Amino acid sequence: MNTEINENEQELDETTIENNANGEQLIIEELTPEEQMAKDLANEKDKFLRLFAEFENYKKRTAKERIELYKTANQDVLQSMLPVLDDFDRAMAEIKKSEDDVLLRGVELIHEKLKNTLVSKGLEEVSIKAGDIFDADIAEAITQIPSPSPNLKGKIVDVIEKGYKLGDRIIRFPKVVTGQ
């Protein structure tokens, strides 16, 4: 009997009996200091790993945003230069009619220099031409005309204004005439 009392006392030393709000007795195990420290350490390691993973995700997200911002940072400047490029294209067409070779060569050099500078900043021309199938995702139809031939129905008849893109984003849609 004496050994049973000692075992019960030992069990009571390792557990605490508490009364809950309903008056029922609850037995709660108390942990040894080593067990408590191991449990606390595991909790802190878990918090650290979660915080580290969150920080890594933050770094990746901000790096991606920074790259995207860098790619499109000069979009406003490039868009404001597009009318100048259009004017050069029109000037080239008129000068070719006048047959002044010196003037044509000078304007061609300036035109190429401007074009190469804009291309080096990421500007690309949207490649679209007469006879292509009209796609509203890459072109803007400004008008429809009766199709000059049956094979041009629903296709591009004429390109009025060139379109340009910066990276993967179209910054100016090409303006086209479609056949109906």
PyMOL commands that set and color helices and strands:
alter all, ss='L'
color gray80, all
select helices_A, chain A and resi 2-14+33-72+75-98+101-120+150-152
alter helices_A, ss='H'
color red, helices_A
select strands_A, chain A and resi 15-19+25-29+123-125+140-145+156-161+164-166+169-172+175-179
alter strands_A, ss='S'
color yellow, strands_A
deselect
rebuild
show_as cartoon
